Amino acid sequence: MLKKIDFYIIKRYLATFFVMLLLFIPIGIMVDVAEKIDKFKEKEVPLDAIIDYYFDFMWYFGNLLYPIFLFLAIIWFTSKLANNSEIIAILSSGISFNRYLRPFIVAASFVSFLAFLAGMFIVPKASKGFNEFTYKYISRTNNDRASSNLYKQINDNEFIYVSGYNQTRKRGTDFTLEHFDGEEMKFKIFSQTIRWVEKDSVFRLINYRKRTFMENNELYEQQNLKDTLFDFEINDLTPLNYKAETLSLQKLNEFISEEERSGSPLINIHLLVRHKRYSIPLSVFILTIIAVAVSSFKRRGGMGVNLAFGIIAGFTFIFFDKIFGVLVDKTDLSPAIGAWLPLGIFGILGIVLLSYAKR
């Protein structure tokens, strides 16, 4: 059963963590406003759009940097307990270090549960708003879009390919469409470029060629310019890298199944997002153990040394998370390894530090 000292530690853990969130998120918002205010004026962004953006930014920013907030919160109040000799008093009363760790794990369970709920239901919606606002008003680069060598199944019978896509001009190059009936190809369309003409609501193909395969014959059609319609949208030629981040778990699973069926070049990124829906809440426990092990005893340099370690460790965790994400995207690294290996590395670090703290 939990005792009075347990409730005291749990209360301090949660209160300090939420104070850190309330302290740093407004600072993050102010820094972002200072950075983007000229863009807001230049693009004449509506006030309601800016308000919605910063509501989404609050969740997006908090989800991105929560390891640092968690480290600082635990190290801050645990170091104060150590400096006031409260931890020495607790351990001297016959309580083992493992028993002393229990209220931290209980509090971490609560934070982990909140992180899980936020990651499943709130952060996806915030991520969608944040990324769409950024693309619409701030930066129109193609960093968030796959713009080369796209091969995709668009329905049960048709596959498309483009060697490159220009998002600004809405134009793809080396376009190919293959239509199948079962395993038999019925026709194949080629064009040098494909472009969406907004005013006419048609696809415009340059240097159009079509081969239709019949039982004992083949028809060949060629036009310099052809306007037509297809069973896909122009943006299907440039899938969003961040789309998986914007979906709830059920829709994410359905989306991944569809992307696997269509042969999406971004499938590893989507699988990585799904793994992180589970790895991020579990990371709360590992980060808690590391922070408690580091800050539970007085040391030369006091709280400042512990806080410095917390900041460095938090940023290192985020760095590992990002670098493994890039490796999954750019190499053949498994999405499961990319999501769970950083957690494993910090888990080993936590075990080592915990063993040292128990001495």
VMD Tcl script that draws the C-alpha trace (Angstrom):
set ca {
  {0.00 0.00 0.00}
  {1.05 3.58 -0.62}
  {2.07 5.56 2.43}
  {2.11 9.25 3.21}
  {5.65 9.63 1.87}
  {4.54 7.99 -1.40}
  {1.74 10.49 -1.92}
  {4.15 13.30 -1.08}
  {6.60 12.20 -3.80}
  {3.83 11.54 -6.34}
  {2.37 14.99 -5.72}
  {5.77 16.67 -6.09}
  {6.57 14.65 -9.25}
  {3.31 15.53 -11.02}
  {3.15 19.12 -9.81}
  {6.74 19.88 -10.91}
  {6.23 18.19 -14.30}
  {3.08 20.19 -15.10}
  {4.72 23.41 -13.88}
  {7.57 22.73 -16.34}
  {5.02 22.32 -19.13}
  {3.22 25.52 -18.16}
  {6.55 27.36 -17.94}
  {8.29 26.25 -21.12}
  {5.41 25.91 -23.59}
  {4.55 29.66 -23.40}
  {8.27 30.41 -23.84}
  {8.28 28.18 -26.92}
  {5.21 30.00 -28.26}
  {6.82 33.42 -27.73}
  {10.02 32.31 -29.50}
  {7.97 30.94 -32.40}
  {5.92 34.15 -32.66}
  {9.11 36.25 -32.77}
  {10.48 34.00 -35.52}
  {7.34 33.95 -37.68}
  {5.70 37.33 -37.12}
  {7.14 38.75 -40.34}
  {5.72 35.80 -42.29}
  {2.32 36.35 -40.66}
  {2.35 39.98 -41.84}
  {3.69 39.14 -45.28}
  {1.07 36.42 -45.93}
  {-1.71 38.36 -44.12}
  {-2.55 35.28 -42.07}
  {-6.03 35.51 -40.43}
  {-6.01 35.88 -36.65}
  {-8.23 32.83 -36.11}
  {-5.80 30.71 -38.17}
  {-2.90 31.92 -36.00}
  {-4.82 31.11 -32.79}
  {-5.64 27.61 -34.08}
  {-2.00 27.15 -35.10}
  {-0.68 27.97 -31.63}
  {-3.21 25.67 -29.99}
  {-1.85 22.88 -32.21}
  {1.71 24.12 -31.63}
  {1.23 23.74 -27.86}
  {0.56 20.00 -28.20}
  {3.12 19.47 -30.97}
  {5.87 21.29 -29.06}
  {5.03 19.57 -25.76}
  {5.06 16.12 -27.38}
  {8.40 16.85 -29.05}
  {10.26 18.14 -25.98}
  {8.56 16.30 -23.13}
  {11.74 14.22 -22.37}
  {13.52 17.42 -21.37}
  {10.55 18.62 -19.30}
  {10.35 15.25 -17.57}
  {14.07 15.12 -16.80}
  {14.14 18.66 -15.46}
  {11.01 18.16 -13.36}
  {12.25 14.99 -11.65}
  {15.82 16.22 -11.22}
  {14.62 19.55 -9.83}
  {12.45 18.25 -7.01}
  {14.54 15.12 -6.31}
  {17.70 17.23 -6.00}
  {15.87 19.49 -3.55}
  {14.91 16.42 -1.52}
  {18.55 15.31 -1.56}
  {19.90 18.74 -0.59}
  {17.47 18.88 2.33}
  {18.65 15.40 3.43}
  {15.08 14.09 3.06}
  {16.19 11.16 0.91}
  {18.87 10.19 3.42}
  {16.20 10.24 6.12}
  {13.89 8.05 4.02}
  {16.57 5.46 3.27}
  {17.89 5.54 6.86}
  {14.44 4.59 8.15}
  {14.86 1.11 6.66}
  {13.22 1.77 3.27}
  {15.16 0.18 0.41}
  {16.05 2.14 -2.71}
  {13.67 -0.04 -4.74}
  {10.85 0.80 -2.32}
  {11.82 4.48 -2.47}
  {11.54 4.25 -6.27}
  {7.94 2.95 -6.15}
  {6.07 6.32 -5.98}
  {8.15 7.57 -8.90}
  {7.01 4.57 -10.96}
  {3.38 5.17 -9.93}
  {3.60 8.82 -11.00}
  {5.39 7.78 -14.21}
  {2.50 5.38 -14.94}
  {0.07 8.30 -14.77}
  {2.23 10.47 -17.06}
  {2.74 7.52 -19.43}
  {-1.02 6.96 -19.62}
  {-1.56 10.65 -20.42}
  {1.19 10.49 -23.06}
  {-0.47 7.42 -24.59}
  {-3.90 9.08 -24.76}
  {-2.42 12.30 -26.17}
  {-0.40 10.36 -28.76}
  {-3.44 8.41 -29.89}
  {-6.10 11.11 -29.99}
  {-4.84 14.69 -29.48}
  {-1.34 14.95 -30.96}
  {-2.38 13.51 -34.39}
  {-4.96 16.26 -34.87}
  {-2.49 18.89 -33.62}
  {0.21 17.55 -35.94}
  {-2.13 17.87 -38.91}
  {-3.00 21.47 -38.08}
  {0.62 22.39 -37.35}
  {2.01 20.90 -40.57}
  {-0.78 22.18 -42.82}
  {-0.46 25.72 -41.44}
  {3.33 25.59 -41.85}
  {3.06 24.41 -45.44}
  {0.32 26.89 -46.36}
  {1.70 30.05 -44.76}
  {5.30 29.56 -43.69}
  {7.26 27.28 -45.99}
  {6.30 25.83 -49.35}
  {9.31 23.59 -49.68}
  {8.93 19.95 -50.66}
  {10.66 18.60 -47.55}
  {7.41 17.07 -46.30}
  {6.54 15.49 -49.62}
  {8.03 12.59 -51.54}
  {8.80 14.18 -54.92}
  {10.71 11.55 -56.90}
  {10.32 7.98 -58.15}
  {6.79 7.39 -56.92}
  {5.20 4.03 -57.77}
  {1.73 3.57 -56.35}
  {-1.39 1.43 -56.70}
  {-4.36 3.80 -56.89}
  {-7.15 1.19 -57.05}
  {-7.63 -2.56 -57.56}
  {-6.72 -2.37 -61.25}
  {-4.38 0.59 -61.80}
  {-0.80 1.55 -60.93}
  {0.90 4.89 -61.53}
  {4.51 6.03 -61.66}
  {6.27 9.41 -61.92}
  {10.02 9.96 -61.88}
  {9.63 13.43 -60.34}
  {7.02 15.93 -59.21}
  {7.10 19.72 -58.86}
  {4.66 20.69 -56.11}
  {4.66 24.40 -56.96}
  {3.78 23.85 -60.62}
  {1.71 20.72 -59.92}
  {3.55 18.88 -62.67}
  {4.92 15.34 -62.79}
  {7.51 13.98 -65.23}
  {7.77 10.58 -66.95}
  {4.21 9.62 -66.04}
  {3.02 6.03 -66.51}
  {-0.36 4.43 -65.81}
  {-0.90 0.66 -66.09}
  {-4.39 -0.87 -66.11}
  {-4.86 -4.57 -65.29}
  {-7.74 -7.02 -65.46}
  {-6.65 -9.63 -62.95}
  {-3.03 -10.34 -63.84}
  {-3.41 -9.31 -67.48}
  {-2.40 -5.78 -68.55}
  {-5.13 -4.20 -70.68}
  {-3.52 -0.86 -71.51}
  {-0.59 1.34 -70.61}
  {-0.40 5.14 -70.79}
  {2.83 7.15 -71.05}
  {3.43 10.89 -71.09}
  {6.46 13.12 -70.83}
  {4.69 15.31 -68.27}
  {1.37 15.36 -66.43}
  {-0.07 18.59 -65.03}
  {-3.30 19.52 -63.27}
  {-5.09 22.42 -65.00}
  {-7.14 24.04 -62.28}
  {-9.37 26.23 -64.44}
  {-10.47 23.30 -66.63}
  {-10.32 20.65 -63.88}
  {-8.44 18.20 -66.10}
  {-5.09 16.48 -66.31}
  {-2.98 17.73 -69.23}
  {-0.58 15.18 -70.70}
  {2.29 16.23 -73.00}
  {3.61 13.72 -75.56}
  {0.79 11.31 -74.74}
  {1.05 7.65 -75.82}
  {-1.29 4.75 -75.12}
  {-0.81 1.06 -75.85}
  {-3.94 -1.11 -75.67}
  {-3.33 -4.86 -75.58}
  {-5.90 -7.06 -77.29}
  {-5.97 -10.84 -77.66}
  {-4.05 -11.00 -80.93}
  {-3.39 -7.36 -81.58}
  {-2.11 -4.13 -80.09}
  {-3.43 -0.62 -80.64}
  {-1.15 2.38 -80.40}
  {-2.38 5.95 -79.88}
  {-0.26 9.10 -79.77}
  {-1.05 12.80 -79.23}
  {1.17 15.79 -78.56}
  {-1.32 17.11 -75.99}
  {-4.25 15.39 -74.32}
  {-6.65 16.58 -71.62}
  {-8.28 13.79 -69.63}
  {-9.40 12.62 -66.18}
  {-8.02 9.86 -63.95}
  {-9.16 8.08 -60.82}
  {-6.69 9.94 -58.56}
  {-5.83 13.46 -57.48}
  {-2.72 15.37 -58.47}
  {-1.48 15.40 -54.87}
  {-1.41 11.59 -54.94}
  {1.76 12.05 -56.97}
  {3.44 13.60 -53.94}
  {2.35 11.83 -50.73}
  {2.78 13.63 -47.41}
  {5.62 12.38 -45.22}
  {3.73 13.46 -42.12}
  {0.28 12.05 -42.92}
  {0.69 9.05 -40.60}
  {1.34 11.46 -37.70}
  {-2.12 12.98 -38.22}
  {-4.15 9.76 -37.87}
  {-5.68 8.01 -34.86}
  {-4.47 4.45 -34.23}
  {-7.35 2.72 -36.02}
  {-7.09 4.98 -39.05}
  {-3.30 4.66 -38.96}
  {-3.53 0.86 -39.15}
  {-5.95 1.12 -42.09}
  {-3.71 3.69 -43.78}
  {-0.60 1.51 -43.37}
  {-2.43 -1.50 -44.86}
  {-3.44 0.62 -47.84}
  {0.07 2.02 -48.26}
  {1.59 -1.50 -48.11}
  {-0.87 -2.65 -50.76}
  {-0.07 0.30 -53.02}
  {3.71 -0.03 -52.61}
  {4.19 3.42 -51.08}
  {7.83 4.61 -50.87}
  {7.01 6.07 -47.44}
  {5.87 2.84 -45.79}
  {8.85 2.68 -43.42}
  {8.13 6.20 -42.15}
  {4.51 5.24 -41.48}
  {5.53 2.05 -39.66}
  {7.97 4.07 -37.55}
  {5.15 6.41 -36.50}
  {3.06 3.43 -35.37}
  {5.92 1.98 -33.32}
  {6.46 5.35 -31.64}
  {2.83 5.46 -30.52}
  {3.86 2.73 -28.06}
  {7.55 3.46 -27.45}
  {7.06 7.09 -26.39}
  {4.74 6.34 -23.43}
  {7.10 3.56 -22.26}
  {10.06 5.94 -22.41}
  {8.55 7.81 -19.44}
  {9.57 4.96 -17.10}
  {13.15 4.78 -18.38}
  {13.63 8.55 -18.21}
  {12.20 8.57 -14.68}
  {14.61 5.87 -13.47}
  {17.61 7.68 -14.99}
  {16.60 11.03 -13.45}
  {16.00 9.54 -9.99}
  {19.28 7.59 -10.05}
  {21.24 10.74 -10.98}
  {19.67 13.21 -8.56}
  {18.89 11.26 -5.38}
  {22.16 12.03 -3.62}
  {24.13 15.14 -2.78}
  {27.06 15.77 -5.05}
  {29.69 18.43 -5.58}
  {28.18 21.19 -7.70}
  {24.71 20.62 -6.29}
  {21.50 20.94 -8.24}
  {23.16 22.82 -11.13}
  {25.19 19.76 -12.13}
  {22.08 17.57 -12.02}
  {20.04 20.02 -14.09}
  {22.85 20.27 -16.66}
  {22.87 16.48 -16.90}
  {19.09 16.49 -17.33}
  {19.23 18.97 -20.20}
  {22.06 17.08 -21.93}
  {20.38 13.69 -21.44}
  {17.02 15.02 -22.65}
  {18.46 16.52 -25.81}
  {20.53 13.36 -26.38}
  {17.35 11.27 -26.19}
  {15.65 13.54 -28.73}
  {18.77 13.47 -30.94}
  {18.83 9.66 -30.92}
  {15.11 9.59 -31.68}
  {15.54 11.92 -34.67}
  {18.73 10.38 -36.05}
  {17.25 6.89 -36.03}
  {14.15 8.29 -37.73}
  {16.36 9.66 -40.53}
  {18.14 6.30 -40.82}
  {14.80 4.53 -41.22}
  {13.82 7.01 -43.94}
  {17.11 7.04 -45.87}
  {18.42 3.48 -45.36}
  {17.05 -0.05 -44.97}
  {16.99 0.17 -41.17}
  {13.92 -1.54 -39.74}
  {11.25 0.85 -38.37}
  {11.02 -1.33 -35.24}
  {14.75 -0.90 -34.59}
  {14.51 2.82 -35.30}
  {11.76 3.24 -32.71}
  {12.95 0.89 -29.98}
  {16.77 0.94 -30.13}
  {17.11 4.47 -28.60}
  {14.83 3.27 -25.80}
  {17.01 0.18 -25.36}
  {20.18 2.28 -25.17}
  {18.71 4.55 -22.52}
  {17.26 1.51 -20.75}
  {20.76 0.06 -20.36}
  {21.98 3.46 -19.14}
  {19.15 3.50 -16.60}
  {20.07 0.04 -15.27}
  {23.74 1.03 -14.90}
  {22.92 4.30 -13.11}
  {20.36 2.59 -10.89}
  {22.91 -0.05 -9.86}
  {25.38 2.71 -9.03}
  {22.75 4.62 -7.02}
  {21.96 1.55 -4.88}
  {25.55 1.24 -3.62}
}
mol new
graphics top color blue
foreach p $ca { graphics top sphere $p radius 0.5 }
foreach p [lrange $ca 0 end-1] q [lrange $ca 1 end] { graphics top cylinder $p $q radius 0.2 }
display resetview
